[in-house]
């Protein structure tokens, strides 16, 4: 089409179509911005969750100190258990000897 053959109605339609193209492009940009904002908000929430949970976990040093303390307690309990087992064995032997010689 040459510029001389365009009617005023056709020219008006072309301007309206061009305006609609710009409106649609703006709408697409707005939708893309909303999507980026949504994703960034999700990442911010994840970062906040990680930061909150980070304070809940104990450090390796704290874990090792508590583990060593528990390990010592377990060793003490095992030692006590073996001592009690030995003491009961001695008592059992004494009772056996007393009953054997009582008769």
MODELLER restraints for C-alpha pairs under 7 A, 6 or more apart:
rsr = mdl.restraints
at = mdl.atoms
